[in-house]
Every structure is written in C-alpha cells, then in structure tokens.
C-alpha cells in the first residue's frame, strides 16, 4: 500500500510522455528499491526528477538528453546524493522476514513431538542470506551485478553445507543431535518471545506490530511446552491443528505488515 507522497508522485508522472515516462519510471522503481536510503529523501528526489524531465520535455529535450543514456550511471549518481536510512527504517524490512522464518522454519520444528532441528536451522540461514544479501542486489539495473548475486545465492549455501558436514563429522556429538535435544529446543522456545519483546520495547513506531508477534511467539511457545509435556496435546491431530492455526495467524500478520511497510518507513524517515 503506497503512501500519499508516493501516490502524488505517481500522479505527477502522468505529465511525462512516451520514452520520457518509461525512463523516469525505470529510475523511480530503482530508487524506491534501495532500502538502505531514506524514504522521504527518495520521494523528494523522485519529485525533482519528474519536474526536471517535465521541464526538459517542454523545451524539446528527452529524459535521456537530460540525465544521460546510461540509466544505471544516472541512478547511481542520484543515489550518492540521497542520505542513508536510519537503523530503525532498515529494520522495517528485516522484522517481517525474520518473523516468517520463525513461523515457517523454527516453530513448526520445535512443536514436533520428535524434534529434528539441525537441517531446518541451516535452511533458515540460507533463506535469510538470500533475502538480506543477494535479493536486494538483483534489483540493480546492471545485468552483471544481478547475475553475480544469483551466482552467490547458489555458491554460498553449498559452501556453508560443506562446512557444516565437515565440522559435524569431527565433533563427538553431531550438531543435529545436539540441536535435537529438548533442553536446546526449550531454550529456543523461551528465547523467541524474549527477542520479540526486546524488539517491541526498542522500536517505538513498531510496537503495535511487535506486540502482535510477541503474543504469537508466547502462544507458540506455550503450545510447544504442552505438546512435549502434556499427553493430551501430544496427540497428532492436536499438534497438526495447533500448527495450522499458528501458520494462519503468522501469514495474516505478515501480510498486514508488508502492506504497511511504506507508511512505517515514512514515519521513521520523518524522525531521522
């Protein structure tokens, strides 16, 4: 869901015609994909770009004449003038992704009557690497940069798995066995609500979202302990039902949070 300033800029872009519109649209999409830059500064820059191209258009010049034929070079030059986003603004993207990693990879594992945690943990790390490091690079207008990012997405997970296998074979107790013990799982079930609570207390603008995830984490942890310690909750149909309900709640919270990302970025950018 776009904020008012984004909608206003999109409406102003209607003044541009033909290739000018496509050129500015490409620049705008690239600038808005830069999550490490201040949200308001990006939109103010987009407004300036639209005004400059509209003025050039009225004098018979194209956007390429004004900014140059190299769209990537023009975009990089513009980005150099935009201030970086604050830590809190950057965290807006990290929180829903981490929440979904917990919801899809960690909680279902910890809720199983027979815990098998090692491989799931490394799967989660691979997904996190892809999302936080490589996927943002694929927004680049530079095909070589995007191709390099895609290559790293395949190389690094394989290298990590090889290191995991080598280290595991040298230890007296394999990491998967150690991570599958109930004390470790119980510690993680307690640690996750605490982590969400710390997040909630430290990020004022996201307290409403943080409290929702904190509540979900507490509920999942409670169910996890009941499954492992209460004979009634250890029944397969109870476990599956609890897992499905938690997954639905997690997906609903994730969708709601993603829809409001721009508005939260705007709030953080205003106090930077």
C-alpha positions in Angstrom: 0.0 0.0 0.0 1.6 3.3 -1.2 1.8 6.4 1.0 0.3 9.7 0.0 3.6 11.1 -1.2 4.2 8.0 -3.4 0.7 8.3 -4.9 1.2 12.1 -5.5 4.5 11.4 -7.3 2.9 8.7 -9.4 0.1 11.1 -10.4 2.6 13.8 -11.3 4.4 11.3 -13.6 1.4 11.3 -15.9 2.7 14.6 -17.3 5.5 12.7 -19.0 5.0 11.1 -22.3 6.4 8.1 -24.2 10.1 7.2 -23.6 10.4 10.0 -21.1 7.7 8.3 -18.9 9.4 4.9 -19.3 12.8 6.3 -18.4 11.6 8.1 -15.3 9.5 5.1 -14.3 12.6 2.9 -14.5 14.7 5.4 -12.4 11.9 5.7 -9.9 11.5 1.9 -9.5 15.2 1.5 -9.0 15.4 4.4 -6.4 12.5 3.0 -4.5 14.1 -0.4 -4.3 17.0 1.0 -2.4 16.1 0.0 1.1 19.2 1.5 2.7 18.2 5.0 1.6 16.0 7.5 3.5 12.4 7.0 2.3 11.3 10.7 2.3 14.6 11.8 0.6 13.9 9.2 -2.2 10.4 10.5 -2.8 11.6 14.1 -2.8 14.3 13.2 -5.3 11.7 11.4 -7.4 9.5 14.6 -7.4 12.6 16.6 -8.5 13.3 14.1 -11.3 9.8 14.3 -12.6 9.8 18.2 -12.5 13.2 18.3 -14.3 12.1 15.9 -17.1 8.8 17.6 -17.5 10.6 21.0 -17.9 13.1 19.4 -20.3 10.2 17.9 -22.2 8.5 21.2 -22.6 11.8 22.5 -24.2 12.0 19.6 -26.7 14.6 17.6 -24.7 14.2 14.0 -23.7 15.0 12.4 -20.4 18.0 10.7 -21.9 19.3 14.0 -23.1 18.9 15.4 -19.6 20.2 12.5 -17.5 22.2 10.6 -20.0 21.7 7.3 -21.9 23.2 5.2 -19.1 20.3 4.8 -16.7 22.4 2.8 -14.2 25.0 5.6 -14.1 22.4 8.2 -13.7 20.7 6.2 -10.9 24.0 5.7 -9.1 24.9 9.4 -9.3 21.4 10.3 -7.9 21.7 7.8 -5.1 25.0 9.3 -4.0 23.1 12.5 -3.1 20.4 10.7 -1.0 21.1 10.2 2.7 21.1 6.7 4.2 18.2 5.3 6.1 18.2 5.1 9.8 18.8 1.7 11.5 15.1 1.6 12.5 14.0 2.3 8.9 16.1 -0.6 7.7 14.7 -2.9 10.4 11.2 -2.4 9.0 12.2 -4.9 6.2 14.0 -7.3 8.5 11.3 -7.9 11.1 8.6 -9.4 8.9 11.1 -11.7 7.1 12.6 -12.9 10.4 9.1 -13.4 11.7 8.2 -15.6 8.7 11.4 -17.6 9.1 10.4 -18.3 12.7 6.9 -19.1 11.7 7.8 -21.4 8.8 11.1 -23.0 9.8 11.5 -22.8 13.5 8.2 -23.0 15.3 6.8 -26.0 13.4 10.1 -27.8 14.1 10.0 -27.1 17.8 6.4 -28.1 18.0 7.0 -31.6 16.6 6.8 -34.4 19.2 10.0 -35.7 17.6 12.4 -32.7 17.2 14.6 -32.6 14.1 16.1 -29.2 14.2 19.6 -29.2 12.6 18.7 -29.1 8.9 15.8 -26.7 9.4 18.1 -24.2 11.1 20.5 -24.2 8.2 17.6 -24.0 5.7 16.5 -20.8 7.6 20.0 -19.4 7.4 20.1 -20.0 3.6 16.8 -18.2 3.2 18.0 -15.3 5.3 21.2 -15.0 3.3 19.2 -14.9 0.1 16.8 -12.3 1.3 19.1 -9.9 3.1 22.2 -10.1 1.0 21.5 -11.3 -2.5 17.9 -10.4 -3.5 18.4 -6.6 -3.0 21.3 -6.8 -5.4 19.0 -8.3 -8.0 17.0 -5.0 -8.1 20.0 -3.5 -9.9 19.7 -2.2 -13.4 23.1 -3.7 -14.1 22.7 -7.2 -15.5 26.2 -8.3 -14.5 25.6 -7.2 -10.9 22.3 -9.2 -10.8 23.9 -12.2 -12.4 26.8 -12.2 -9.8 24.2 -12.0 -7.0 22.3 -15.0 -8.4 25.6 -17.0 -8.6 26.4 -16.2 -5.0 23.0 -17.5 -3.9 23.9 -20.9 -5.2 27.6 -20.9 -4.2 27.4 -19.8 -0.6 24.7 -22.2 0.7 26.6 -25.1 -0.8 29.8 -23.9 0.9 28.0 -23.5 4.2 26.6 -27.0 4.0 30.0 -28.5 3.3 31.5 -26.7 6.3 28.5 -27.9 8.4 29.1 -31.5 7.3 32.9 -31.3 7.9 32.6 -29.8 11.3 29.8 -32.1 12.3 31.8 -35.2 11.4 34.7 -34.0 13.6 32.7 -33.4 16.8 31.9 -36.1 19.4 28.2 -35.1 19.1 26.8 -34.1 15.7 25.3 -30.6 15.7 21.9 -32.0 14.5 21.8 -34.4 17.5 22.7 -31.6 19.9 20.1 -29.3 18.5 17.5 -32.0 18.7 17.7 -32.3 22.5 14.8 -30.9 24.4 16.8 -28.5 26.6 18.0 -26.7 23.5 14.5 -26.6 22.0 13.0 -25.4 25.3 15.7 -22.6 25.4 14.7 -21.5 21.9 11.0 -21.5 22.8 11.7 -19.2 25.7 14.2 -17.1 23.8 12.0 -16.2 20.9 9.2 -14.4 22.9 12.0 -12.5 24.7 13.6 -11.5 21.4 10.2 -10.1 20.1 9.7 -8.3 23.4 13.1 -6.6 23.2 12.2 -5.7 19.6 8.9 -4.2 20.8 10.5 -2.2 23.6 13.3 -0.8 21.4 11.3 0.2 18.4 8.5 2.7 19.3 6.9 3.1 15.9 6.6 -0.7 15.5 5.2 -1.5 19.0 1.8 -2.5 17.6 3.3 -5.0 15.2 5.9 -6.1 17.8 3.3 -6.8 20.4 1.4 -8.9 17.8 4.4 -11.0 17.1 5.3 -11.2 20.8 1.8 -12.5 21.5 2.1 -15.1 18.7 5.5 -16.2 20.0 4.2 -16.6 23.5 1.3 -18.7 22.2 3.6 -20.9 20.1 6.0 -21.4 23.0 3.2 -22.4 25.3 1.8 -24.9 22.8 5.3 -26.3 22.3 5.7 -27.0 26.0 2.2 -28.5 26.3 3.0 -30.8 23.3 6.1 -32.1 24.9 4.9 -32.3 28.5 1.1 -33.0 28.3 -0.2 -36.3 27.0 -3.4 -34.7 25.7 -1.5 -32.2 23.5 0.9 -34.8 22.2 -1.8 -36.3 20.1 -1.1 -35.9 16.3 -4.3 -34.2 15.4 -3.9 -31.7 18.2 -0.3 -30.9 17.1 -1.4 -30.5 13.4 -4.3 -28.3 14.4 -2.1 -26.0 16.5 0.5 -25.9 13.8 -2.1 -24.9 11.2 -3.7 -22.2 13.3 -0.3 -20.7 14.2 0.7 -20.7 10.5 -2.6 -18.9 9.5 -2.0 -16.3 12.2 1.6 -15.8 11.1 0.6 -15.4 7.5 -2.1 -12.9 8.4 0.3 -10.8 10.5 3.0 -11.0 7.8 0.6 -9.8 5.0 -0.7 -6.9 7.2 2.8 -5.8 8.0 4.1 -6.0 4.4 1.1 -3.9 3.2 2.0 -1.1 5.7 5.8 -1.1 5.1 5.9 2.2 3.2 3.9 4.0 5.9 6.3 2.8 8.6 9.3 3.7 6.5 7.8 7.2 6.1 7.4 7.5 9.9 10.9 6.5 10.6 12.3 8.8 7.9 10.5 11.8 9.4 12.3 11.4 12.8 15.7 10.7 11.2 
